[in-house]
């Protein structure tokens, strides 16, 4: 099994402040990190499905395969509309899992001592964990990790930095 750790822009990393004794919920929406994205000068096969660099609320299916342009097209924002991109014809379709590198099969949460994640859930590409900070936890920085295992056995890790502060936030 391959494991990929983050701290770059390719995987989720967030920082929060939380008081001792609090239980707060946090979530990682993994779809943007798992999306197959448009790239310039790529030979896309017919029926390939991608998402644009900037979200439009749609994914796009290559109804005619070919090479993409050097510049990203102006994506249509109505279902069924098309755009010519180099020699590729893209059609706007509803977002589903066909534009993902892989789907998530397992989501596991772990936390540094002093923090626990008593309740978790996974719905599609949204992993949620409730993080509890013990009332006696000292001020400091603590990490919570969300490790997902994809259907292709690759693991990715999202990281939360919880800054525990007993005083005013």
N, C-alpha and C positions, 0 to 999 in steps of 0.2 A: 504494500500500500504506500503510495506517495503522499507526503505531507507538505503543504505549502503554508509558510508562516507569513504574516503580514507586517505592516508598518510602512507600507507604501500605499499609493492610491488605488491599487488593484483589489484590495480587500477592505472590509469595514473596520474602522478604528474610531472610537468616540470617547470623550471625556465627560464625566459628570461629577457633581458634588452631592454627597448624601450624608445625613446625620446618623450617628449611632442610634439604633433602635428602629430605624425606618425600613420599610419594605416597599420598594418601587419596582415597576415593571419596565423592562427594556426589550427592544426587539431589533433584530437584524432582518432587513428585507434583502435577500440575496439575489433577486432576479437581475438587478443591474450589474452585479459582479459575475454572473454566470451567462450573460447575454452574448450571443454571437453578433458582432458589430460590423457595420459597413466599413470597408477599407478601400483605398484608392488602388486602381490598376490590378485588381484581383479578378481571376476567371471564376465567375460564379456559375455553377451548374443550374439548369432549369430546375425549378421547385426548391432551390435553396431559400432559406428563410433567415432574415437578419433583422436587427434593430438599428435605427440610425444613431449616430453619435449623440445627438441631442434628442431626448424623448419627444414623441409626437402623440403618444397614446395608441399607436399602431405598430405592428411589425410589418415587414414587407417581404413578399414572396416573389422570386424571380419567375415570372411567367414566360420569359424568354431568357435563356442563359447567355452569357457573354462576359466581356471585360468591363469592369466599372471604370468610370472616368477618373481623372486626376483630382477632381473636386466633388465633394458630396453634393448630390442633387437637392433641390428644394422639394422635400417630401410632401406628397399629398396628405391632406388631413381629413379626407372623407373615405369611408369604407368603399373599396372597389375601384377607386381612382388609381390611375397609373402614372408613372414617370419614366422617361428614358434617361438612363445613366450609362454613358458610353454606348455599349451595344447591349446592355442588360435592360429589360423592361421589368420594373418592379410594380407590384400591385399591393395597395394597402389592404391588410387583413387584420382581424381581431388578434390581440396578443394571446398567445398560448405557449406551451412548452417547446414547440418546434424551433424556436429561436434561442434556445438555451444550449450551452455546451453539454449539460447533463442535468438531471434532476437530483434532488436531495433524497437520500434514503434514510439517513440517520442524523439527528441533531443532539449533541450532548453539551451540557454546560458544566464548567468547573470554576472554582473561585479560590483565591488565596485565603489563608486562615483568617478568621474573623468575619468572613462573608460566607453566606450560603445562597444557593439557588434552589429553594424548596419546590417551586412549581415551574414547569416548562411546557411548551407546546410547539408543534410544528404544523403549519397549514400551508401546503404548497411550498413556496420559497420564503415564507415568513416564519422565522424562529423567534419565540418569545420566552423570556425568563424573568421571574420575579426575584430580585436580588434583595436579600435581607442582611442588614448590618447589625451584628450583635451589639447590645447596649454597652458592653464593656470594651468594644473595639477602640483602640487608640487612634488619634488623628494620624493620618498618613495616606499614602497612595497604595491602592490594592487593585489587582487585576482580576477580571472575570473573562473567561474565554468561552466562545461558542464554536465548537468544532463540528463541522458538518462533514458527512461522508456522502459523496456523490454516487450515483448509480454505477459510474465507471471506476469506483474504488478510490478516487482521489479525495484527499481530505483538505479542507480549507478552514482557517481559523479566523474568526472575528474577535476583536479584542475591545473590551471596555476598561477604561481606567476610571476607577471610582475613588474620588478624593474624599476621604472621610474627614469631616470637620464638625466638632462638637459645638462650636460657637455659631454666631450668626452667619447665614449663607449669603 
